[in-house]
Amino acid sequence: MPPAYTTAQKAAITQFMQFTSQDRNTAVRHLKSQNWNQQAALDGFFNTTPAATSSSPASAKTNLNKIFDKYRDDPGAPDTIGVTGMTKYLKDIAVEIEDIGMLAVSEIIQTPSMGEMTREGFVEGWTTQNCDTLDKQKAHMRALLKALPTSKDTFSKIYKYTYQMARTGNQKAVQLDMAIAYWQLLFSSPSSAVQWSSGSTPWLEWWTEFLNNRWKKSVNKDMWNETLKFAVMTLEDEGLGFWNEEASWPSVVD
């Protein structure tokens, strides 16, 4: 007779199977190993290399190169995929191009700029995640986006990489309109770990209005990183009790 599970445990088993395309025994094994913490179990599944579910490194890279070739959209650029190919790829792994999931994928495969994938980044990124098929990549992104609202470490990685991707050419800073567009995506998505608004304070709206009216300059790396820190602190303390004029805030925040 199979062991009895609570209603919550049964739901966790079902969701794990849906997110990973694994069987019931695999789901139970991973969930039990993490004391039925679903997020921890999913993280463990995608960040380890179980022999039963992973290909060898050489085989994985062969598979990933084949997937990359499927989406190439310029015969003259064998190691690069442009906007057309990347849009089709994101659709095939069920990631919305105008949502934070697109930024999460970009961080994994280290896209050099918006709408561009390189062979090296694609192969190395998904090899690290043990996802050498479209089904595995789709499941990985589904699990990542489900866990993201409560995973500030993952969100911080995506946030910081977005700055690199948002720069164009040899620019050392991001144009203000581009930075605001990304902030609106990062801080307002339902999947975001830092939704920069509350019932009483529309922080993101105030921030973008202030920048458009008073700042009007490009955004450097320091300002980008400190904005995330400022957003988190304002949500934790809307009275700004943390504020200290002696602290090393960028001039725009001061």
Secondary structure, DSSP 8 states (H G I E B T S, - for coil): ------HHHHHHHHHHHHHH---HHHHHHHHHHTTT-HHHHHHHHHHS--TTT---HHHHHHHHHHHHHHH---TT-TTEE-HHHHHHHHHHTT--TTSHHHHHHHHHHT-SBTTBEEHHHHHHHHHHTT--SHHHHHHHHHHHHHHGGG-HHHHHHHHHHHHHHH--TT-SSB-HHHHHHHHHHHHH-TT-S-----SS--HHHHHHHHIIIII-S-B-HHHHHHHHHHHHHHHH-TT-TT--TTS---TTT-
